[in-house]
Structure formats: structure tokens, C-alpha cells
């Protein structure tokens, strides 16, 4: 199975918050240098350095930034009811 399009979703994110998330993840989890992560995700090194600095400060204060839209955030908090359908087994 060719998952190139799926891999591209993570390596070349198009939405701003997703791109920011992947760049920060590359720095903190994948241990890429600022220059490598900036190049991979289309940031100037100075701009990514600023994002990293703000992210660290927000995490230290217990208020990391959201990486999802407000609509999705409300759903994650339980402000909307998820509906599931029960399917009976026909055995």
C-alpha cells in the first residue's frame, strides 16, 4: 500500500497550527536542530527560535498553546456529545 500522501500530511503540513505543532515536535521529540526544523517546515530559524522560546515559557506556566481549533477543543472538553451506534452481532 502506498502511504505517500499520508506521510506527506505529517512532513508537509499545510495548516498553520499543524505546521507549528510538527516543527515544535521535531525540535523537542526528534531532536532536530532549529535550523533543520526551520528548513523542513518553512520557518526562518529566528522565527522558530521565538516559537520554541514561547512554547517553553507557556509549558512552564502550565498553559501550553492549543494546537487544535476552538471547535475541536470544545469537543475534546466534552461540550458536545459524541454519538455512537450499537450494532448487534447476528450470531
N, C-alpha and C positions, 0 to 999 in steps of 0.2 A: 504494500500500500504506500502510495506517495503522499507523505505528510508535509511536503514543502510549504504549502500555503499555511498550514498550522504553525510550523516553525517560524515562518516569516511574521506571523502575528506577534510573536514574542521578540524576535530580533529587530523588527522594524515597525514598532508601534506607531499608529497614526494619531491617536487621541492624545491630547496634552497630558492629562493625568496619568494615562498608561505609560507614556514615554518617560515621564518623571519617575514613576514607580520603578520601571525597568532600569533606568540609569542609576538610581539610588541603590537598587538591589545589586546591580553589577559592582558598585563600589564596596558595599558592606558585606555582601554574601559571596560574590565571585572574586572579590579582592582585586578587581581591575584598578589600575591607576586612574586618577582623574582624567588624564589625557586620553587614555584608552577608552574609558566610558564616554567621555565627551565626544570623541570621534565616532564611536559606534552609534550614539543616539542623537547626534546632530546638535550638540551644545558647544558653546565656546568653553574652554577649560575654566576661565574665570567665573562664568555663569554657573557651571556645575559646582565649582568650589563654594559659591554662595549658597546654592541649594543644599549642599551637604552640611554646611555650617548651620543653616536654619533648621534643617531636619534634626541634627544633633541637639540643638537647643530645645526644639519642640519635644523631642523624646525625653530629654532630661526633666522638662517641666511637666511631664505626664500628659502632654497634649499633642501626640503625633498628628500630622495632617491627614485628612481623608484622601483616599485615592479612588473613591467611587463618587458617583453623582449623588446629590441630595436625595433623589428619588430612590436609588438603590440603598442608601444609608437608612432611610426610613423603613424600608422593607427588612433590612438586617436587624433593626432595633425591635421589630415586631409590631410596627404601627400598621402593617397591612396583614391580613390573614391569608396564609397560604392554603390553597385548597388542594386536597388530594382525593383521588378516586379509588375506592376499594374495588379490586377485581377478584371475583371468586374463582377458585380453582375448579375446573369442571371434571374432577376425577370421581 
